[in-house]
Amino acid sequence: MSRRRISLRQELPLLVWLVIVWGALWQDFSPGNLLFGALLAVAVARLFYLPPVELSGRFNILYAIPFALAFLAKVVVASAQVLHLAITRGPKVTNAVVAVTLRSHQDLMVTATGHVISLIPGSLVVEVDRSTSTLYLHAINISTPEDVENLRNEVRSIEAGLIRIMGTREELEAVRMEAAA
């Protein structure tokens, strides 16, 4: 069975990412080490089947910078909230597993949304249903239906931010239509 040939334009972001990870793992960004990492990245991409990551072809830096700053603020605030809960309530903190269906069905967008959520203290993606683009999150301090709805809205807000940064034009239009409604 022959597999579809992936264009360099599609594969280049993956190769660059693999080289950056290689340099970070070795904590060595010297030209020689990065060249060796690039050779390994090409070998991995050619020898092992990796499904192509479909990129939208757009990246909006004007949305990326505020998103990154808002993300950092959320991490700081959530860290303080988790510390407060740990000190005041201890093991009596309520938690829940909440299903959140995303707008996007692209693996990259679902993965990016899940990673951003997991990096914010207090919630963690425990399961992903690729067929429906549903994230199942374990979240602390969830005790009412309003808390569940607030969590879902927060996740969908993060997904909307990522769509504004790098989503397809169709996803971007859906976010704009939803915001206008």
C-alpha positions as CSV (number, residue, x, y, z in Angstrom):
1,M,0.0,0.0,0.0
2,S,1.5,3.3,-1.1
3,R,0.9,6.4,0.9
4,R,0.1,9.8,-0.4
5,R,3.2,12.0,-0.9
6,I,3.2,15.0,1.5
7,S,4.4,18.2,0.0
8,L,7.3,20.1,1.5
9,R,5.0,23.0,2.3
10,Q,2.9,20.7,4.4
11,E,5.8,18.9,6.0
12,L,8.1,21.8,6.7
13,P,6.3,23.0,9.9
14,L,6.6,19.4,11.3
15,L,10.2,19.2,10.4
16,V,11.0,22.6,11.9
17,W,9.1,21.6,15.1
18,L,11.0,18.3,15.4
19,V,14.3,20.2,15.1
20,I,13.3,22.7,17.8
21,V,12.3,19.8,20.1
22,W,15.6,18.0,19.4
23,G,17.6,21.2,20.3
24,A,15.4,21.7,23.4
25,L,15.8,18.1,24.5
26,W,19.6,18.3,24.2
27,Q,19.7,21.9,25.4
28,D,22.0,22.5,22.6
29,F,21.1,24.8,19.7
30,S,24.5,24.7,18.0
31,P,24.5,24.4,14.2
32,G,25.9,20.9,14.2
33,N,23.3,19.6,16.7
34,L,20.5,21.3,14.8
35,L,21.7,19.8,11.5
36,F,21.8,16.4,13.0
37,G,18.3,17.0,14.4
38,A,17.1,18.0,10.9
39,L,18.5,14.8,9.5
40,L,16.7,12.8,12.1
41,A,13.5,14.7,11.5
42,V,13.6,13.9,7.8
43,A,14.4,10.3,8.6
44,V,11.5,10.1,11.0
45,A,9.1,11.8,8.6
46,R,10.1,9.5,5.7
47,L,10.3,6.2,7.6
48,F,7.3,6.4,9.9
49,Y,3.8,7.2,8.8
50,L,2.7,10.5,10.2
51,P,-0.7,11.7,8.9
52,P,-0.3,15.2,7.4
53,V,-1.2,18.1,9.5
54,E,-3.6,20.2,7.5
55,L,-2.6,23.8,8.0
56,S,-5.0,26.6,7.2
57,G,-2.3,28.7,5.6
58,R,-2.9,31.6,7.8
59,F,-1.5,32.9,11.0
60,N,-2.6,36.2,12.5
61,I,0.0,37.7,14.8
62,L,-2.4,40.5,15.8
63,Y,-4.5,37.9,17.6
64,A,-1.6,35.7,18.7
65,I,0.1,38.3,20.9
66,P,-3.1,39.2,22.9
67,F,-4.0,35.5,23.1
68,A,-0.6,34.7,24.6
69,L,-0.8,37.5,27.1
70,A,-4.3,36.5,28.1
71,F,-3.1,32.8,28.4
72,L,-0.3,33.9,30.7
73,A,-2.8,35.9,32.8
74,K,-5.1,32.9,33.0
75,V,-2.2,30.7,34.2
76,V,-1.3,33.1,37.0
77,V,-5.0,33.6,38.1
78,A,-5.7,29.9,38.0
79,S,-2.5,29.1,39.9
80,A,-3.6,31.4,42.7
81,Q,-7.1,29.9,42.7
82,V,-5.8,26.4,42.9
83,L,-3.5,27.5,45.8
84,H,-6.4,29.1,47.5
85,L,-8.6,26.0,47.1
86,A,-5.8,23.7,48.4
87,I,-5.2,25.8,51.5
88,T,-8.9,26.6,52.4
89,R,-10.7,23.4,51.3
90,G,-8.1,20.8,50.9
91,P,-9.4,17.4,49.9
92,K,-13.1,18.6,50.1
93,V,-12.8,20.4,46.7
94,T,-15.5,19.2,44.3
95,N,-14.5,18.2,40.8
96,A,-16.2,16.9,37.6
97,V,-15.5,15.5,34.2
98,V,-17.1,17.8,31.6
99,A,-17.6,17.1,27.9
100,V,-17.1,20.1,25.6
101,T,-17.9,19.8,21.9
102,L,-15.6,22.0,19.8
103,R,-16.5,23.8,16.6
104,S,-13.4,22.7,14.7
105,H,-12.9,19.1,13.5
106,Q,-9.3,19.7,12.5
107,D,-6.8,17.6,14.6
108,L,-4.4,20.5,14.9
109,M,-7.1,22.8,16.4
110,V,-8.5,20.2,18.7
111,T,-5.0,19.3,19.9
112,A,-4.0,23.0,20.4
113,T,-7.2,23.7,22.3
114,G,-6.7,20.7,24.5
115,H,-3.1,21.6,25.3
116,V,-3.9,25.2,26.1
117,I,-6.7,24.0,28.5
118,S,-4.3,21.4,30.1
119,L,-1.7,24.1,30.7
120,I,-4.1,26.2,32.8
121,P,-4.1,24.8,36.4
122,G,-7.3,23.3,37.6
123,S,-8.3,21.4,34.4
124,L,-6.9,18.6,32.4
125,V,-8.0,16.9,29.2
126,V,-8.6,13.2,30.1
127,E,-10.1,12.0,26.8
128,V,-10.6,13.3,23.2
129,D,-13.3,11.9,20.9
130,R,-11.9,12.7,17.4
131,S,-15.1,11.7,15.6
132,T,-17.1,14.4,17.3
133,S,-14.3,16.8,18.3
134,T,-15.3,16.5,22.0
135,L,-12.8,17.1,24.8
136,Y,-13.5,15.5,28.2
137,L,-12.0,17.7,30.9
138,H,-11.4,16.9,34.6
139,A,-11.9,20.2,36.3
140,I,-11.7,21.2,40.0
141,N,-14.2,23.5,41.8
142,I,-17.2,22.4,39.7
143,S,-20.3,22.0,41.8
144,T,-23.2,23.6,39.9
145,P,-24.6,23.4,36.4
146,E,-23.5,27.1,36.1
147,D,-19.9,26.1,36.8
148,V,-20.2,23.4,34.1
149,E,-21.5,26.0,31.6
150,N,-18.9,28.5,32.5
151,L,-16.2,25.9,31.9
152,R,-17.7,25.0,28.5
153,N,-17.8,28.7,27.6
154,E,-14.2,29.2,28.7
155,V,-13.0,26.3,26.5
156,R,-15.0,27.5,23.5
157,S,-13.6,31.0,24.0
158,I,-10.1,29.6,24.0
159,E,-10.9,27.6,20.8
160,A,-12.3,30.8,19.3
161,G,-9.1,32.6,20.1
162,L,-7.0,29.8,18.4
163,I,-9.3,29.9,15.4
164,R,-8.8,33.7,15.1
165,I,-5.0,33.0,15.1
166,M,-4.7,30.0,12.8
167,G,-8.1,28.5,11.9
168,T,-9.5,28.1,8.4
169,R,-11.5,30.8,6.8
170,E,-14.7,28.8,7.3
171,E,-14.0,28.3,11.0
172,L,-13.2,32.0,11.4
173,E,-16.5,33.0,9.7
174,A,-18.4,30.6,12.0
175,V,-16.8,32.3,15.0
176,R,-17.7,35.7,13.7
177,M,-21.3,34.7,13.0
178,E,-21.6,33.2,16.5
179,A,-20.2,36.4,18.0
180,A,-22.6,38.5,16.1
181,A,-25.6,36.4,17.2
